[in-house]
Amino acid sequence: TTAEADSESLQAQWWDRESPLPLRANDILPLIDVGIKYRRNPSFPMLQPVDIPCPVICQRLFLTFISSDIDTSEEHRLWLLLSSNNATSHPSFPIAVSVKAFDTIPQAAHRLVKQCVPSSSINIHTCGILGVQHNGRIPGKTDGICFNMLVLLDNSVDGAEISSPPPLEGDTYRWHEVTNQSLRAKIIQRIKEDAVLPVRCL
């Protein structure tokens, strides 16, 4: 409080960045400016992926299907494969696949597609790693690693182009068409430009 203040006390107060400050040293001011500039233009997106801690090594597969050739068509339809056991209809949790012993990252994507569409001969392309998540706050429960993987299904079967994703067998998963133009453009740009960490020998 003001009554308890002494000659060394500055007293906490809001500062408009214009009024004079009774500071003995101004070394803190550049740090405040840097913080304000970073807040205005952060190097990371304001909204981060939902943190789903896991005790093992796992993958979240962003399995996509595009209805046309991304190099020649201006209008694209994009679908994501989602788990059907969500509490809400809005897609929120990509598919998590545990990595078995001696299993590679691309093999996990192939195994998932075989579960969904076992009778289809569609080609699968593992684009790469979108990001890696780790939350080691609780040993034995949240100290695993989650690879966020971008996977693309080929839009042709036996040389014939298909305009919609292959029908799923069973109700465990569902296709969700991405109608948000901004989000769709970002995902397609990632695929087109290979803006992921490539998977070579994992």
C-alpha positions in Angstrom: 0.0 0.0 0.0 1.0 3.6 -0.3 1.2 3.9 3.5 3.7 1.0 3.6 5.8 2.4 0.8 9.4 3.4 1.5 12.1 5.1 -0.6 12.9 1.9 -2.5 9.2 1.1 -3.3 7.9 1.9 -6.8 4.3 0.6 -6.1 2.6 -1.5 -8.8 0.6 0.6 -11.2 -0.5 0.6 -14.8 1.8 2.4 -17.2 0.6 4.0 -20.5 4.2 3.8 -22.0 4.2 7.6 -22.3 4.2 9.0 -18.8 7.6 9.3 -17.0 8.5 6.4 -14.8 10.5 6.8 -11.5 12.9 4.1 -12.5 16.5 4.0 -11.3 17.5 2.1 -14.4 15.8 1.9 -17.8 17.1 -1.6 -18.7 13.6 -3.1 -18.3 12.1 -0.9 -21.0 13.6 -2.6 -24.1 12.4 -6.0 -22.7 8.9 -4.5 -22.4 9.1 -3.3 -26.0 10.3 -6.7 -27.2 7.4 -8.4 -25.3 4.8 -6.1 -26.9 6.2 -6.7 -30.4 6.2 -10.4 -29.9 2.6 -10.3 -28.6 1.5 -8.5 -31.7 3.3 -10.8 -34.1 4.1 -14.1 -32.3 6.2 -16.8 -34.0 3.6 -19.4 -33.2 -0.1 -19.6 -33.9 -2.4 -18.3 -31.1 -4.4 -21.5 -31.2 -2.4 -24.7 -30.5 -3.4 -28.3 -31.2 -5.4 -30.0 -28.5 -2.8 -31.6 -26.1 -3.6 -35.3 -25.8 -1.0 -36.8 -23.4 -0.1 -40.4 -24.0 2.1 -42.9 -22.1 3.5 -44.5 -25.2 4.8 -43.7 -28.7 1.8 -43.0 -30.9 0.6 -41.2 -34.0 -2.2 -38.8 -34.8 -2.9 -39.4 -38.4 -4.3 -36.5 -40.4 -5.5 -38.8 -43.2 -6.7 -36.6 -46.1 -8.4 -37.1 -49.5 -8.5 -34.5 -52.3 -10.9 -35.0 -55.1 -8.8 -33.5 -57.9 -5.2 -33.0 -58.9 -3.8 -30.3 -56.7 -1.5 -29.1 -59.4 -4.1 -28.4 -62.1 -7.4 -27.6 -60.4 -8.3 -24.3 -58.7 -11.2 -25.8 -56.8 -10.5 -28.7 -54.5 -12.7 -30.7 -52.2 -10.9 -32.0 -49.1 -11.9 -34.7 -46.6 -10.4 -35.8 -43.3 -10.8 -39.3 -41.8 -12.0 -38.9 -38.2 -12.9 -41.2 -35.4 -16.6 -41.7 -34.8 -16.4 -42.1 -31.0 -16.2 -38.4 -30.3 -18.6 -36.9 -27.8 -19.5 -34.1 -30.2 -20.2 -34.0 -33.9 -17.5 -31.4 -34.5 -14.2 -33.0 -35.5 -11.7 -32.6 -32.7 -9.6 -35.7 -32.2 -7.5 -37.1 -35.1 -6.9 -40.8 -35.1 -4.3 -42.1 -32.8 -2.4 -45.2 -33.7 0.0 -46.9 -31.4 3.3 -47.8 -32.9 3.9 -51.6 -32.5 7.3 -53.1 -32.1 9.3 -53.2 -35.4 6.5 -51.1 -37.0 7.4 -48.1 -39.1 5.5 -44.8 -39.4 4.2 -45.5 -42.9 3.1 -49.0 -42.0 0.9 -47.6 -39.3 -1.0 -45.5 -41.9 -1.3 -48.5 -44.2 -2.7 -50.6 -41.3 -5.3 -48.0 -40.5 -6.5 -47.8 -44.2 -6.8 -51.5 -44.4 -9.0 -51.4 -41.3 -11.3 -48.8 -42.9 -11.4 -49.9 -46.5 -10.0 -53.4 -46.7 -11.4 -54.1 -50.1 -10.0 -50.9 -51.7 -6.7 -50.9 -53.7 -6.2 -47.1 -53.2 -2.6 -45.9 -52.8 -1.4 -44.3 -49.6 1.2 -41.5 -49.4 2.7 -40.6 -46.0 3.6 -36.9 -46.6 5.6 -36.5 -43.4 5.5 -35.1 -39.8 3.4 -32.0 -39.1 4.7 -31.8 -35.5 5.8 -33.7 -32.4 4.0 -33.4 -29.0 5.4 -34.4 -25.7 4.1 -33.8 -22.2 6.3 -35.3 -19.5 4.6 -33.9 -16.5 3.4 -37.2 -15.1 6.0 -40.0 -15.4 4.5 -43.3 -16.7 1.2 -41.6 -17.8 2.0 -38.6 -20.0 5.7 -39.1 -20.9 5.1 -40.6 -24.3 5.6 -39.0 -27.7 2.9 -38.3 -30.3 3.8 -37.8 -34.0 1.2 -35.7 -35.9 1.4 -37.2 -39.3 0.0 -36.0 -42.6 -1.2 -38.8 -44.9 -2.7 -38.5 -48.4 -4.9 -41.0 -50.1 -4.5 -41.2 -53.9 -7.6 -39.9 -55.8 -7.5 -42.6 -58.4 -8.1 -46.4 -58.4 -6.7 -48.5 -61.2 -6.0 -45.3 -63.2 -9.5 -43.9 -62.9 -10.0 -40.7 -61.0 -12.5 -40.8 -58.2 -14.4 -37.6 -57.1 -15.1 -38.7 -53.5 -13.3 -40.7 -50.8 -13.7 -44.4 -50.8 -16.7 -45.7 -48.8 -15.8 -46.9 -45.3 -16.5 -50.4 -44.1 -17.9 -50.2 -40.5 -18.8 -47.2 -38.3 -15.6 -46.8 -36.4 -14.5 -43.9 -38.7 -16.1 -41.3 -40.8 -15.2 -38.9 -43.6 -15.5 -35.1 -42.8 -15.4 -32.6 -45.7 -13.4 -29.5 -44.9 -15.6 -26.6 -45.9 -13.6 -23.8 -44.3 -11.8 -22.2 -47.2 -8.9 -20.9 -45.2 -8.3 -24.2 -43.4 -8.7 -26.2 -46.6 -6.2 -23.9 -48.4 -3.6 -24.3 -45.7 -3.8 -28.1 -45.6 -3.6 -28.4 -49.4 -0.7 -26.0 -49.4 1.1 -28.2 -46.9 0.6 -31.2 -49.2 1.5 -29.4 -52.4 4.7 -27.8 -51.1 5.7 -30.8 -48.9 5.8 -28.4 -45.9 6.3 -31.3 -43.5 9.3 -33.1 -41.9 10.0 -35.9 -44.4 9.9 -39.5 -43.1 12.9 -41.4 -44.5 13.6 -44.4 -42.3 11.4 -44.2 -39.3 
